[in-house]
Amino acid sequence: MQDMVTTPPLAAEPALEWRHGFESLGPEFHTPLAPTPLRDPYWVARSDAMARQLGLPADAWQTPHVLEALAGNRVLAGSAPLASVYSGHQFGVWAGQLGDGRAHLLGEVQTPGGDWLELQLKGSGLTPYSRMGDGRAVLRSSIREFLCSEAMHGLGIPTTRALCLTGSDQPVRREEIETAAVVTRVAPSFIRFGHFEHFSHHDQHNSLKKLADFVIDHHYPECRSAAQPYAALLAAVTRRTAALIAQWQAVGFMHGVMNTDNMSILGVTIDYGPFQFMDGF
């Protein structure tokens, strides 16, 4: 794991307006740390549409500093990388503590439209929550995530987005030796069901309330005026999740790891590990 390094903005680096809402929840929610550098990174894929939505200049892809930052080799000025902790049920069994085992949340960026979107690097190295993993993603599965998340967006189905994909010839061992990659993912929030389960399981009710209040204030403000705001939050998340899965069924999408650590509190498709689209008959 890399120590946190604050890097000054460079003249060629895009100026972004950052805030760090999730970081403000406190140390029980996350560990601050920088990504692990990726050897000799190169561009594999980039989404110009997502870049425009974030307000990145048209020539951002030509800037070596952007490539280095989105491969995890330097910290973007204003960002504050961290890995979050959560728990969850996997395939119907309580799996205990999980967390961002190979992902780093950089913070929230304000778009020209006024929205705030979180940027996250996936495949960016070891964290305290990596368990037996190596903290890396491979090019094969990263290409699948880039393509499918952007396809789901094109289909009008709520999903995380992919800003870009960087690759490296750095070897990664899976069933055989593959090469490493980092996906830069974008979403209004990466909070999952498992974040709530983590604090509930450990009877950390103050932290659980803090998390619920954060989600209501930032993403479900209409629940605040309800007679029972937390029950209203549960109902709203349930409705969004049910609507999302109905949309999956409509296009034959099958999420291969639909566990509570892979379910978004916002009802968006997240974590494209094993997945498939059913053939039409």
Secondary structure as the mmCIF struct_conf table of DSSP 4:
data_model
#
loop_
_struct_conf.conf_type_id
_struct_conf.id
_struct_conf.beg_label_comp_id
_struct_conf.beg_label_asym_id
_struct_conf.beg_label_seq_id
_struct_conf.end_label_comp_id
_struct_conf.end_label_asym_id
_struct_conf.end_label_seq_id
STRN STRN1 GLN A 2 GLN A 2
HELX_LH_PP_P HELX_LH_PP_P1 ASP A 3 MET A 4
HELX_LH_PP_P HELX_LH_PP_P2 PRO A 8 LEU A 10
TURN_TY1_P TURN_TY1_P1 ALA A 11 ALA A 12
BEND BEND1 GLU A 13 GLU A 13
HELX_LH_PP_P HELX_LH_PP_P3 PRO A 14 ALA A 15
STRN STRN2 TRP A 18 ARG A 19
TURN_TY1_P TURN_TY1_P2 GLY A 21 PHE A 22
HELX_RH_3T_P HELX_RH_3T_P1 GLU A 23 LEU A 25
HELX_RH_3T_P HELX_RH_3T_P2 PRO A 27 PHE A 29
STRN STRN3 HIS A 30 PRO A 32
STRN STRN4 ALA A 34 ALA A 34
HELX_LH_PP_P HELX_LH_PP_P4 PRO A 35 PRO A 37
BEND BEND2 ARG A 39 ASP A 40
STRN STRN5 TYR A 42 ARG A 46
HELX_RH_AL_P HELX_RH_AL_P1 ASP A 48 LEU A 54
TURN_TY1_P TURN_TY1_P3 GLY A 55 GLY A 55
TURN_TY1_P TURN_TY1_P4 ALA A 58 ASP A 59
HELX_RH_3T_P HELX_RH_3T_P3 ALA A 60 GLN A 62
HELX_RH_AL_P HELX_RH_AL_P2 PRO A 64 LEU A 70
TURN_TY1_P TURN_TY1_P5 ALA A 71 GLY A 72
BEND BEND3 ASN A 73 ARG A 74
HELX_LH_PP_P HELX_LH_PP_P5 VAL A 75 LEU A 76
TURN_TY1_P TURN_TY1_P6 ALA A 77 GLY A 78
STRN STRN6 LEU A 82 SER A 84
STRN STRN7 SER A 87 GLN A 90
TURN_TY1_P TURN_TY1_P7 PHE A 91 GLY A 92
STRN STRN8 VAL A 93 GLN A 97
BEND BEND4 GLY A 101 ARG A 102
STRN STRN9 ALA A 103 GLN A 110
TURN_TY1_P TURN_TY1_P8 PRO A 112 GLY A 113
BEND BEND5 GLY A 114 GLY A 114
STRN STRN10 TRP A 116 LYS A 122
BEND BEND6 GLY A 123 GLY A 123
STRN STRN11 SER A 124 SER A 124
TURN_TY1_P TURN_TY1_P9 PRO A 128 TYR A 129
TURN_TY1_P TURN_TY1_P10 ARG A 131 MET A 132
BEND BEND7 GLY A 133 GLY A 133
BEND BEND8 GLY A 135 GLY A 135
STRN STRN12 ARG A 136 ARG A 136
STRN STRN13 ALA A 137 VAL A 138
HELX_RH_AL_P HELX_RH_AL_P3 LEU A 139 GLY A 154
TURN_TY1_P TURN_TY1_P11 LEU A 155 GLY A 156
STRN STRN14 THR A 159 THR A 159
STRN STRN15 ARG A 161 ARG A 173
BEND BEND9 ARG A 174 GLU A 176
STRN STRN16 ILE A 177 ALA A 187
BEND BEND10 PRO A 188 PRO A 188
STRN STRN17 ARG A 192 ARG A 192
HELX_RH_AL_P HELX_RH_AL_P4 PHE A 193 HIS A 201
TURN_TY1_P TURN_TY1_P12 HIS A 202 ASP A 203
HELX_RH_AL_P HELX_RH_AL_P5 HIS A 205 HIS A 219
HELX_RH_3T_P HELX_RH_3T_P4 PRO A 221 CYS A 223
TURN_TY1_P TURN_TY1_P13 ARG A 224 SER A 225
BEND BEND11 ALA A 226 GLN A 228
HELX_RH_AL_P HELX_RH_AL_P6 PRO A 229 VAL A 251
TURN_TY1_P TURN_TY1_P14 GLY A 252 GLY A 252
STRN STRN18 PHE A 253 HIS A 255
TURN_TY1_P TURN_TY1_P15 GLY A 256 VAL A 257
HELX_RH_3T_P HELX_RH_3T_P5 THR A 260 ASN A 262
STRN STRN19 SER A 264 SER A 264
TURN_TY1_P TURN_TY1_P16 ILE A 265 LEU A 266
BEND BEND12 GLY A 267 GLY A 267
STRN STRN20 THR A 269 THR A 269
BEND BEND13 GLY A 273 PRO A 274
STRN STRN21 PHE A 275 PHE A 277
HELX_LH_PP_P HELX_LH_PP_P6 MET A 278 GLY A 280
#
